[in-house]
Amino acid sequence: LAGAKGTAALQRSQELMKGFKASYAWPFVWLIVLGRAFDLVREFVLVSIPSRWWTDVIEVPLAATAFFVVVRLLLLRVQDLVPLAAYLYLQRKKRAAAAASAL
């Protein structure tokens, strides 16, 4: 976002994360735990569908499978967006602190 590359980008990221690492890690932990729990629920639901439905009423298992795929993709997308949200939050916080010190 700021156009930094290589070691400059790494240094900027390290500076931004000072004092913020623990609160940054918790969303990842909860998203991973939620994803694992969701996988268990998915497996339980798909195994619980009667075998007759897999041959005679294939729409129900397909709809359930599609639902689980969409929700899992949304969880993965949220996990991808957490670093961007953290970066933007810290940038806003940094600008607010700079504006407050300028007054």
N, C-alpha and C positions, 0 to 999 in steps of 0.2 A: 504494500500500500504506500509506503513512504519512498520506495525506489531504492532501498538499500540492498546490496547483494553481498554474498560471501560472508567474510568474517565481520563486516560492518553490520550485517543483518543479525548475525548471532549475538554480537555485542549489544545491539539495541534490544534484542529480545531478552537477554539476561538482565539488562538494566530495568526493563519494564516489569520483569517478574520478581524483582526484589521485594520481599514482604508480601507477595501475592501468591506464591507457589502452592501453599496448602489450600487456599480457597479456589485456586484454579484446578487442582487435582480432583476435588470432590465431585464436580459434575461428571468427569470421566469415570470415576469409580461407580457412581450411581447409574450412569448410562450402560456401563459394562454389566453391572449386576442386573439391571432391568432387562438387558438383552439376553442374558443367560436364563433368567426366569421366564422370559417370553418364549425362548426356545423350548424349555421344559413344558410349558403350557401347550405350545404348538404340537409337540410330540404326543402329549397326552390326548389332545383333542383328535388329532388325525388317527391315532391308534384306536380311539374309542368309537370311531365311525364304523358302523357295522359293515362287514365285508360285502354284503348284498348291495349296499349303496355304491360301492366302488365299481360294481358291474352293471347294476340296473338303474341307479339314479346318480349318474356320475357328476351331475351339476352341483350337488351338495359338497362332495369332497373337493371339486375344483374351485368352488366359491370359497370354501374354507382355506384352501391352500393359497389362493390369490390374496385373500385378506391378510394372512400371515406374512406373505412376501411383502406386501405394501407396507404393513406396519414395521417390519424389520428394516426395510429400506429407509423409512422415515427416521427410525432410531439411529441408523448409521449416518444419515444426513445431518441430524442434530449433533451427533458426535463430531462430524467434520466442521460444523459451524462454531463449536465452542471456542477454538483458538481465535477465530476472527472476532467473536463477541467480546472475548477477554481483551484482545488488542484494542478494539475500539473503545471499550470501557476505560482502559488505562490511559489511552490517548486523551479522552475527554476529561478524565480526572487530572491529568498532567496539564492540560490547557487551562482548566479552571483554577488550578493552583498557581499557574503562571499569571493569570489575569488577576487573581486575588493579591498576589505579591506586588504586582504593578500598581495597584491602587495604593 
